[in-house]
């Protein structure tokens, strides 16, 4: 392997490009990962320079029993933010590493007694100049949203004052880095709504529309690719009936974009097309308890059902995706056989539907799907060949050919997660492929089919954890 260090629990971030075999491609410069690499049970973060073959620990040394919890890599890999109880045991704070110099700085503000930075909700901004995070920083058990400026060190609270009992729940940053959208019961306890912060002016505005009595907003909104609008789900007009709305980030205009909901109908999930022209949502709009897919043409407002009629007992599941050109949807559903989840592609313009997976073994199912960055292939996760042994397969959308991507698995092994490389030429996956119960990280070259183990020998008891391509 390229790296001589031992790795344990590993999160992988490719800063640019993809890793090819044991050497870096021309566009790949470094990997940032978390591991119990130097000390068993002490999870830390490291940067591997793929050109020089060197590995550098990014966090400062941790006392026994401490650990890095999670981290985020900023644009172009210049900064890494991480949460750890680095200075005080069981007090989790936010730190920033400047990759070029190795300097580590605590960026979260002073915490009230009992306070912590949220372990999972923090993100470096689109321009890499600041990080936004959640913490009960000023009042114990009252979670609010803050922004730390990397240059000045200034920490600013973004939300307006919360009602007694209120908390900020989640947030997202628009792709242009101009706004933060957050979900909170800011005005009425237990009534969650969406708010928008203008990062330039600090102005806060309620983004979701007026709610009917008993109404609230779910936190699974999506920001359009141009950062102009937010699509969200809310029981805004009718209590306990969730519908789909679009809010303009600049002027605050709100419109309902979903079609009529039947008796006890609800919308559950939403996706925005890559050009921001279509929205697909999942709802039991026609038959209560039967979730189906619908697409909205945002220019005309037309709403059309995506899937063909389902068999009795059939159901469409979450995890559907819109292809990069916004022309088709890939989804999995009990469409042809009850309790058998299979993979389909539907052309939005024509309505033509194609089953993508090969024949499944008895009791086999498709469980996850990803469309390639160029929309030419799809990778799916299924126990297609052996019941309860999940593996990954690639479909060529032009020819329909299906290829198993992972190498042969040890008895008891299975693939647990997978993701495309940034150019769509490789797929990374985690699996206990070589040793049952020992999850490791692999890369498959989609052209040659060659599979390469990415991690080095693991410390006893070590496992590969989650992994991501950097933004």
RODO-2510 file (C-alpha; in nm, 4 decimals, decimal comma):
residues 471
     n   res          X          Y          Z
     1     x     0,0000     0,0000     0,0000
     2     x     0,0965     0,3645    -0,0412
     3     x     0,0794     0,4250     0,3330
     4     x     0,2893     0,2416     0,5898
     5     x     0,0769     0,3556     0,8840
     6     x    -0,1783     0,1334     1,0571
     7     x    -0,5396     0,2498     1,0340
     8     x    -0,8429     0,1703     1,2463
     9     x    -1,1806     0,3404     1,2248
    10     x    -1,1401     0,5286     0,8980
    11     x    -1,3270     0,8097     0,7315
    12     x    -1,1940     0,8955     0,3878
    13     x    -1,2142     1,2283     0,2107
    14     x    -1,0692     1,2650    -0,1394
    15     x    -0,9730     1,6269    -0,1821
    16     x    -0,9754     1,6293    -0,5634
    17     x    -1,0048     1,3584    -0,8245
    18     x    -0,9825     0,9872    -0,7439
    19     x    -0,7308     0,7329    -0,6208
    20     x    -0,6203     0,4936    -0,8941
    21     x    -0,4634     0,1674    -0,7817
    22     x    -0,1793     0,2420    -0,5443
    23     x    -0,0919     0,5814    -0,6923
    24     x    -0,2678     0,9123    -0,7154
    25     x    -0,4268     1,0356    -1,0336
    26     x    -0,3128     1,3735    -1,1636
    27     x    -0,5998     1,5525    -0,9892
    28     x    -0,5767     1,3779    -0,6534
    29     x    -0,3563     1,5502    -0,3991
    30     x    -0,4448     1,4243    -0,0553
    31     x    -0,6777     1,2196     0,1626
    32     x    -0,8021     1,3253     0,5035
    33     x    -0,9246     1,0431     0,7218
    34     x    -1,0003     0,9552     1,0824
    35     x    -0,8482     0,6479     1,2438
    36     x    -0,7275     0,4811     1,5584
    37     x    -0,3958     0,4793     1,3803
    38     x    -0,1392     0,5581     1,6510
    39     x    -0,3268     0,4439     1,9611
    40     x    -0,6004     0,1830     1,9889
    41     x    -0,9429     0,3333     2,0695
    42     x    -0,8087     0,6891     2,0226
    43     x    -0,9639     0,8210     1,7050
    44     x    -0,7718     1,1039     1,5354
    45     x    -0,7559     1,2651     1,1918
    46     x    -0,4768     1,2413     0,9380
    47     x    -0,3844     1,3854     0,6014
    48     x    -0,2092     1,1616     0,3518
    49     x    -0,0159     1,3400     0,0769
    50     x    -0,0625     1,1081    -0,2186
    51     x     0,2245     1,2549    -0,4198
    52     x     0,4860     1,2357    -0,1470
    53     x     0,3451     0,9305     0,0294
    54     x     0,3566     1,0985     0,3702
    55     x     0,0951     1,0911     0,6466
    56     x     0,0456     1,3809     0,8894
    57     x    -0,1747     1,3890     1,1940
    58     x    -0,3929     1,7004     1,1847
    59     x    -0,5258     1,7225     1,5391
    60     x    -0,3025     1,7970     1,8354
    61     x    -0,2162     1,4943     2,0535
    62     x    -0,5141     1,3707     2,2543
    63     x    -0,5022     1,2517     2,6156
    64     x    -0,6066     0,8951     2,6923
    65     x    -0,9796     0,8429     2,6514
    66     x    -1,0298     1,1436     2,4230
    67     x    -1,1281     1,1233     2,0561
    68     x    -1,2146     1,3122     1,7423
    69     x    -1,5832     1,2598     1,6748
    70     x    -1,6429     1,3912     1,3227
    71     x    -1,4887     1,6347     1,0758
    72     x    -1,5501     1,8343     0,7586
    73     x    -1,3068     1,9185     0,4789
    74     x    -1,3351     2,2683     0,3349
    75     x    -1,3305     2,3634    -0,0337
    76     x    -1,0015     2,2728    -0,2073
    77     x    -0,8904     2,0931     0,1074
    78     x    -0,7286     2,3995     0,2645
    79     x    -0,9054     2,3677     0,6000
    80     x    -1,0396     2,0826     0,8081
    81     x    -1,2848     2,1348     1,0935
    82     x    -1,3357     1,8696     1,3594
    83     x    -1,5178     1,8139     1,6876
    84     x    -1,3337     1,6560     1,9795
    85     x    -1,3052     1,6600     2,3576
    86     x    -0,9476     1,7717     2,3008
    87     x    -0,9064     2,0154     2,5901
    88     x    -1,1583     1,8848     2,8450
    89     x    -1,2823     1,5280     2,8826
    90     x    -1,6388     1,4869     2,7504
    91     x    -1,6630     1,8550     2,6538
    92     x    -1,6864     1,8611     2,2760
    93     x    -1,5571     2,1705     2,0979
    94     x    -1,4866     2,2699     1,7383
    95     x    -1,1346     2,3050     1,5976
    96     x    -0,9924     2,4140     1,2638
    97     x    -0,6711     2,2887     1,1063
    98     x    -0,5006     2,4997     0,8416
    99     x    -0,3645     2,2191     0,6249
   100     x    -0,0733     2,4176     0,4777
   101     x     0,0762     2,5196     0,8124
   102     x    -0,0642     2,2502     1,0402
   103     x    -0,1860     2,5177     1,2826
   104     x    -0,4780     2,4036     1,5000
   105     x    -0,7168     2,6616     1,6457
   106     x    -1,0232     2,6221     1,8603
   107     x    -1,2946     2,8082     1,6691
   108     x    -1,6052     2,7500     1,8778
   109     x    -1,6838     3,0124     2,1381
   110     x    -1,6539     2,9594     2,5157
   111     x    -1,9117     2,7057     2,6351
   112     x    -2,1438     2,7408     2,9302
   113     x    -2,1085     2,4686     3,1959
   114     x    -2,2542     2,1510     3,0442
   115     x    -2,2406     2,2923     2,6906
   116     x    -2,1119     2,1103     2,3816
   117     x    -2,0761     2,1604     2,0098
   118     x    -2,3155     1,9330     1,8220
   119     x    -2,1223     1,6269     1,7076
   120     x    -2,2618     1,6121     1,3554
   121     x    -2,4074     1,9482     1,2554
   122     x    -2,1204     2,1708     1,1445
   123     x    -2,0021     2,2693     0,7982
   124     x    -1,7282     2,4807     0,6450
   125     x    -1,8795     2,7480     0,4198
   126     x    -1,8760     2,7364     0,0408
   127     x    -1,5807     2,9782     0,0225
   128     x    -1,3834     2,8107     0,3001
   129     x    -1,3622     3,1238     0,5138
   130     x    -1,5818     3,0202     0,8058
   131     x    -1,7617     2,7307     0,9696
   132     x    -2,1232     2,7150     1,0827
   133     x    -2,2109     2,4949     1,3785
   134     x    -2,4760     2,4115     1,6387
   135     x    -2,4069     2,4196     2,0138
   136     x    -2,5641     2,4834     2,3511
   137     x    -2,2935     2,7461     2,3875
   138     x    -2,4678     3,0211     2,5835
   139     x    -2,7336     2,8252     2,7738
   140     x    -2,7067     2,4583     2,8677
   141     x    -2,9556     2,2426     2,6730
   142     x    -3,0517     2,5338     2,4448
   143     x    -2,9054     2,4615     2,1017
   144     x    -2,8389     2,7632     1,8789
   145     x    -2,6536     2,8259     1,5536
   146     x    -2,3169     3,0051     1,5284
   147     x    -2,0676     3,1076     1,2636
   148     x    -1,6924     3,1268     1,3310
   149     x    -1,4770     3,3420     1,0999
   150     x    -1,1425     3,1737     1,0310
   151     x    -0,9558     3,4997     0,9664
   152     x    -1,0764     3,7095     1,2591
   153     x    -1,1745     3,4350     1,5024
   154     x    -1,5020     3,6164     1,5628
   155     x    -1,7982     3,3967     1,6593
   156     x    -2,1473     3,5223     1,5726
   157     x    -2,4803     3,3783     1,6793
   158     x    -2,6986     3,3537     1,3684
   159     x    -3,0453     3,2817     1,5046
   160     x    -3,2737     3,5346     1,6664
   161     x    -3,3747     3,4871     2,0331
   162     x    -3,5578     3,1601     2,0953
   163     x    -3,8845     3,1199     2,2797
   164     x    -3,8580     2,9370     2,6138
   165     x    -3,7975     2,5705     2,5318
   166     x    -3,6919     2,6499     2,1749
   167     x    -3,3905     2,5000     1,9965
   168     x    -3,2277     2,5122     1,6572
   169     x    -3,2610     2,1638     1,5165
   170     x    -3,0672     2,1498     1,1870
   171     x    -2,9272     2,3773     0,9167
   172     x    -2,7908     2,3879     0,5629
   173     x    -2,5853     2,6390     0,3650
   174     x    -2,6839     2,7398     0,0134
   175     x    -2,4399     2,6412    -0,2667
   176     x    -2,3248     3,0017    -0,3154
   177     x    -2,2508     3,0545     0,0526
   178     x    -2,4810     3,3544     0,0833
   179     x    -2,7479     3,2142     0,3151
   180     x    -2,7924     2,9685     0,5986
   181     x    -3,1314     2,7999     0,6308
   182     x    -3,2106     2,6638     0,9753
   183     x    -3,4939     2,4653     1,1337
   184     x    -3,6086     2,5734     1,4796
   185     x    -3,8995     2,6226     1,7149
   186     x    -3,7858     2,9833     1,7454
   187     x    -4,1208     3,1597     1,7819
   188     x    -4,3449     2,8917     1,9351
   189     x    -4,2195     2,6002     2,1452
   190     x    -4,2480     2,2683     1,9557
   191     x    -4,3624     2,4425     1,6365
   192     x    -4,0711     2,3973     1,3980
   193     x    -4,0331     2,6409     1,1085
   194     x    -3,7663     2,7389     0,8557
   195     x    -3,5595     3,0561     0,8845
   196     x    -3,3046     3,2183     0,6564
   197     x    -2,9963     3,4152     0,7618
   198     x    -2,8286     3,6515     0,5153
   199     x    -2,4610     3,5965     0,5981
   200     x    -2,3619     3,9360     0,4624
   201     x    -2,6107     4,1461     0,6586
   202     x    -2,7041     3,9116     0,9434
   203     x    -3,0736     3,9653     0,8676
   204     x    -3,2994     3,6788     0,9751
   205     x    -3,6332     3,6096     0,8052
   206     x    -3,8868     3,3330     0,8475
   207     x    -3,8743     3,1326     0,5262
   208     x    -4,1693     2,8983     0,5616
   209     x    -4,5186     3,0387     0,5154
   210     x    -4,7847     3,0934     0,7846
   211     x    -4,8887     2,7661     0,9468
   212     x    -5,2351     2,6379     1,0193
   213     x    -5,3013     2,5523     1,3857
   214     x    -5,1060     2,2352     1,4625
   215     x    -4,8866     2,2772     1,1538
   216     x    -4,5075     2,2489     1,1386
   217     x    -4,2196     2,2123     0,8942
   218     x    -4,0216     1,8918     0,8522
   219     x    -3,6458     1,9294     0,8334
   220     x    -3,5589     1,7740     0,5018
   221     x    -3,5513     2,0836     0,2787
   222     x    -3,3397     2,1085    -0,0346
   223     x    -3,1760     2,4252    -0,1690
   224     x    -3,1829     2,4712    -0,5456
   225     x    -2,8484     2,4370    -0,7279
   226     x    -2,8367     2,8104    -0,7981
   227     x    -2,9126     2,9036    -0,4381
   228     x    -3,2289     3,0940    -0,5263
   229     x    -3,4989     2,8878    -0,3597
   230     x    -3,5691     2,6212    -0,0993
   231     x    -3,8072     2,3293    -0,1400
   232     x    -3,9572     2,2049     0,1859
   233     x    -4,2310     1,9860     0,3357
   234     x    -4,4843     2,1256     0,5818
   235     x    -4,8329     2,0790     0,7196
   236     x    -4,8786     2,4449     0,6321
   237     x    -5,2337     2,4627     0,4993
   238     x    -5,3900     2,1554     0,6620
   239     x    -5,2929     2,0095     0,9991
   240     x    -5,1220     1,6691     0,9710
   241     x    -5,1107     1,6869     0,5888
   242     x    -4,7590     1,7486     0,4617
   243     x    -4,7303     1,9102     0,1205
   244     x    -4,4438     2,0490    -0,0885
   245     x    -4,3627     2,4211    -0,0979
   246     x    -4,1071     2,6429    -0,2653
   247     x    -3,9699     2,9552    -0,0919
   248     x    -3,7683     3,2243    -0,2681
   249     x    -3,4529     3,2855    -0,0630
   250     x    -3,4271     3,6495    -0,1663
   251     x    -3,7821     3,7862    -0,1415
   252     x    -3,9457     3,5208     0,0786
   253     x    -4,2309     3,4400    -0,1603
   254     x    -4,3827     3,0975    -0,0876
   255     x    -4,5914     2,8768    -0,3168
   256     x    -4,7316     2,5259    -0,2880
   257     x    -4,6006     2,3103    -0,5731
   258     x    -4,7355     1,9633    -0,4923
   259     x    -5,0581     1,8284    -0,6349
   260     x    -5,3700     1,7433    -0,4325
   261     x    -5,3270     1,5015    -0,1425
   262     x    -5,5923     1,2353    -0,0956
   263     x    -5,7545     1,1477     0,2329
   264     x    -5,4793     1,1248     0,4973
   265     x    -5,2191     1,1742     0,2223
   266     x    -4,8692     1,3070     0,2933
   267     x    -4,5506     1,3978     0,1119
   268     x    -4,2393     1,2329     0,2585
   269     x    -3,9253     1,3071     0,0547
   270     x    -3,8081     1,5596    -0,2051
   271     x    -3,5298     1,5944    -0,4614
   272     x    -3,4465     1,8891    -0,6881
   273     x    -3,3186     1,8337    -1,0404
   274     x    -2,9572     1,9384    -1,1039
   275     x    -3,0655     2,2380    -1,3123
   276     x    -3,3341     2,3409    -1,0663
   277     x    -3,6126     2,2974    -1,3199
   278     x    -3,7877     1,9924    -1,1745
   279     x    -3,8759     1,8584    -0,8308
   280     x    -3,9588     1,4958    -0,7540
   281     x    -4,1412     1,4058    -0,4348
   282     x    -4,2750     1,0879    -0,2742
   283     x    -4,6301     1,0863    -0,1393
   284     x    -4,9340     0,8677    -0,0771
   285     x    -5,1457     1,1184    -0,2669
   286     x    -5,3711     0,8718    -0,4513
   287     x    -5,4044     0,5883    -0,2005
   288     x    -5,3442     0,6220     0,1717
   289     x    -5,0447     0,4126     0,2740
   290     x    -4,9218     0,3601    -0,0846
   291     x    -4,6233     0,5870    -0,1476
   292     x    -4,5604     0,6817    -0,5109
   293     x    -4,3405     0,9308    -0,6953
   294     x    -4,4490     1,2602    -0,8528
   295     x    -4,2587     1,5192    -1,0521
   296     x    -4,3214     1,8916    -1,0782
   297     x    -4,2249     2,1059    -1,3753
   298     x    -4,1343     2,4264    -1,1930
   299     x    -4,1883     2,6414    -1,5011
   300     x    -4,5405     2,5225    -1,5872
   301     x    -4,6428     2,3958    -1,2437
   302     x    -4,7616     2,0664    -1,3953
   303     x    -4,7561     1,7663    -1,1598
   304     x    -4,7241     1,4141    -1,3055
   305     x    -4,6998     1,0717    -1,1446
   306     x    -4,3588     0,9177    -1,2148
   307     x    -4,4099     0,5453    -1,1593
   308     x    -4,6548     0,3216    -1,3468
   309     x    -4,9339     0,1447    -1,1530
   310     x    -4,8013    -0,0663    -0,8665
   311     x    -4,9153    -0,4183    -0,7868
   312     x    -5,1529    -0,4530    -0,4872
   313     x    -4,9417    -0,3901    -0,1794
   314     x    -4,6728    -0,2157    -0,3848
   315     x    -4,4750     0,0809    -0,2540
   316     x    -4,2077     0,3263    -0,3726
   317     x    -3,9200     0,3873    -0,1330
   318     x    -3,7003     0,6805    -0,0401
   319     x    -3,3567     0,7043    -0,1978
   320     x    -3,4793     0,7904    -0,5491
   321     x    -3,2519     1,0104    -0,7611
   322     x    -3,2805     1,2459    -1,0579
   323     x    -3,0191     1,1999    -1,3283
   324     x    -2,7635     1,4820    -1,3870
   325     x    -2,9527     1,6113    -1,6906
   326     x    -3,2880     1,6155    -1,5110
   327     x    -3,4492     1,3893    -1,7687
   328     x    -3,5099     1,0681    -1,5737
   329     x    -3,5593     0,9302    -1,2239
   330     x    -3,4062     0,6120    -1,0837
   331     x    -3,5985     0,4538    -0,7972
   332     x    -3,6656     0,1233    -0,6264
   333     x    -4,0092    -0,0101    -0,5509
   334     x    -4,2367    -0,3098    -0,5006
   335     x    -4,3652    -0,2500    -0,8511
   336     x    -4,3867    -0,5965    -1,0064
   337     x    -4,3927    -0,8259    -0,7008
   338     x    -4,5121    -0,7645    -0,3465
   339     x    -4,2264    -0,7427    -0,0903
   340     x    -3,9665    -0,7579    -0,3713
   341     x    -3,7837    -0,4255    -0,4071
   342     x    -3,6397    -0,3785    -0,7561
   343     x    -3,4713    -0,0951    -0,9440
   344     x    -3,6315     0,1117    -1,2197
   345     x    -3,5597     0,4109    -1,4407
   346     x    -3,8390     0,6284    -1,5796
   347     x    -3,8026     0,8920    -1,8509
   348     x    -3,9851     1,2027    -1,7295
   349     x    -4,0828     1,3215    -2,0766
   350     x    -4,2165     0,9937    -2,2174
   351     x    -4,2999     0,7973    -1,9042
   352     x    -4,1081     0,4953    -2,0366
   353     x    -3,9997     0,2638    -1,7524
   354     x    -3,7076     0,0167    -1,7555
   355     x    -3,6190    -0,2368    -1,4868
   356     x    -3,2448    -0,2034    -1,4236
   357     x    -3,1461    -0,4911    -1,1936
   358     x    -3,0827    -0,8495    -1,2973
   359     x    -3,3052    -1,1276    -1,1666
   360     x    -3,2940    -1,1528    -0,7880
   361     x    -3,2448    -1,4678    -0,5836
   362     x    -3,5488    -1,5729    -0,3780
   363     x    -3,6110    -1,3091    -0,1072
   364     x    -3,3476    -1,0795    -0,2648
   365     x    -3,3995    -0,7029    -0,2732
   366     x    -3,2416    -0,3808    -0,4008
   367     x    -3,1662    -0,1600    -0,1007
   368     x    -2,9715     0,1442    -0,2262
   369     x    -2,8918     0,3230    -0,5522
   370     x    -2,6576     0,5919    -0,6897
   371     x    -2,6533     0,7502    -1,0349
   372     x    -2,3087     0,8196    -1,1786
   373     x    -2,1913     1,1815    -1,2076
   374     x    -2,2411     1,1776    -1,5860
   375     x    -2,5697     0,9888    -1,5746
   376     x    -2,4424     0,6991    -1,7866
   377     x    -2,4307     0,4322    -1,5172
   378     x    -2,6092     0,3383    -1,1973
   379     x    -2,4666     0,1441    -0,9047
   380     x    -2,7026    -0,0420    -0,6754
   381     x    -2,6792    -0,2436    -0,3538
   382     x    -2,8652    -0,5739    -0,3377
   383     x    -2,8644    -0,9345    -0,2202
   384     x    -2,9055    -1,0304    -0,5848
   385     x    -2,7037    -1,3523    -0,5989
   386     x    -2,7229    -1,4805    -0,2411
   387     x    -3,0017    -1,4033     0,0053
   388     x    -2,8869    -1,1723     0,2876
   389     x    -2,5459    -1,1158     0,1237
   390     x    -2,5514    -0,7588    -0,0055
   391     x    -2,3151    -0,6693    -0,2872
   392     x    -2,2850    -0,3857    -0,5387
   393     x    -2,3643    -0,3913    -0,9092
   394     x    -2,3262    -0,1449    -1,1954
   395     x    -2,5792    -0,0962    -1,4744
   396     x    -2,4769     0,0572    -1,8071
   397     x    -2,7851     0,2664    -1,8871
   398     x    -2,7167     0,2526    -2,2618
   399     x    -2,6732    -0,1235    -2,2977
   400     x    -2,8485    -0,2502    -1,9871
   401     x    -2,5479    -0,4666    -1,8981
   402     x    -2,5129    -0,5455    -1,5256
   403     x    -2,1735    -0,6137    -1,3632
   404     x    -2,0906    -0,7094    -1,0048
   405     x    -1,8298    -0,4629    -0,8772
   406     x    -1,6987    -0,6060    -0,5517
   407     x    -1,4551    -0,8956    -0,5291
   408     x    -1,5645    -1,2286    -0,3860
   409     x    -1,6647    -1,1980    -0,0207
   410     x    -1,5465    -1,4143     0,2648
   411     x    -1,8180    -1,6289     0,4236
   412     x    -2,0373    -1,3951     0,6290
   413     x    -1,9105    -1,0846     0,4496
   414     x    -2,1146    -0,8168     0,2746
   415     x    -2,0819    -0,4691     0,1274
   416     x    -2,2061    -0,2048     0,3701
   417     x    -2,1729     0,1273     0,1830
   418     x    -2,0619     0,2637    -0,1545
   419     x    -2,0072     0,5935    -0,3359
   420     x    -1,8944     0,7039    -0,6806
   421     x    -1,5594     0,8728    -0,7312
   422     x    -1,5775     1,2352    -0,8374
   423     x    -1,5344     1,1615    -1,2108
   424     x    -1,7620     0,8572    -1,2122
   425     x    -1,4759     0,6308    -1,3193
   426     x    -1,4376     0,4581    -0,9841
   427     x    -1,6564     0,3396    -0,6991
   428     x    -1,5455     0,3225    -0,3363
   429     x    -1,7084     0,0729    -0,1024
   430     x    -1,6725    -0,0623     0,2497
   431     x    -1,7091    -0,4337     0,3186
   432     x    -1,5890    -0,7184     0,5352
   433     x    -1,4615    -0,8690     0,2110
   434     x    -1,1423    -1,0393     0,3308
   435     x    -1,2191    -1,1094     0,6968
   436     x    -1,5670    -1,1628     0,8402
   437     x    -1,6533    -0,8812     1,0784
   438     x    -1,3586    -0,6612     0,9740
   439     x    -1,4895    -0,3814     0,7541
   440     x    -1,2327    -0,2282     0,5174
   441     x    -1,2325     0,0187     0,2307
   442     x    -1,1953    -0,0702    -0,1377
   443     x    -1,1903     0,1014    -0,4754
   444     x    -1,3022    -0,0522    -0,8040
   445     x    -1,1962     0,0863    -1,1416
   446     x    -1,5117     0,0803    -1,3526
   447     x    -1,3207     0,0402    -1,6794
   448     x    -1,0921    -0,2475    -1,5834
   449     x    -1,2871    -0,3961    -1,2954
   450     x    -0,9726    -0,4007    -1,0822
   451     x    -1,0365    -0,3776    -0,7067
   452     x    -0,7829    -0,2166    -0,4719
   453     x    -0,7887    -0,2121    -0,0933
   454     x    -0,7436     0,1501     0,0188
   455     x    -0,6732     0,1145     0,3889
   456     x    -0,3549    -0,0397     0,5274
   457     x    -0,3446    -0,3198     0,7843
   458     x    -0,5904    -0,2412     1,0639
   459     x    -0,5047    -0,2385     1,4310
   460     x    -0,6606    -0,5332     1,6154
   461     x    -1,0333    -0,4636     1,6446
   462     x    -1,0145    -0,1785     1,3939
   463     x    -1,2881    -0,1084     1,1439
   464     x    -1,3399     0,1204     0,8483
   465     x    -1,6220     0,3629     0,9198
   466     x    -1,8007     0,6159     0,7010
   467     x    -1,6243     0,7781     0,4057
   468     x    -1,6941     1,0721     0,1774
   469     x    -1,5658     1,2547    -0,1253
   470     x    -1,4804     1,6119    -0,0290
   471     x    -1,7000     1,8955    -0,1507
***
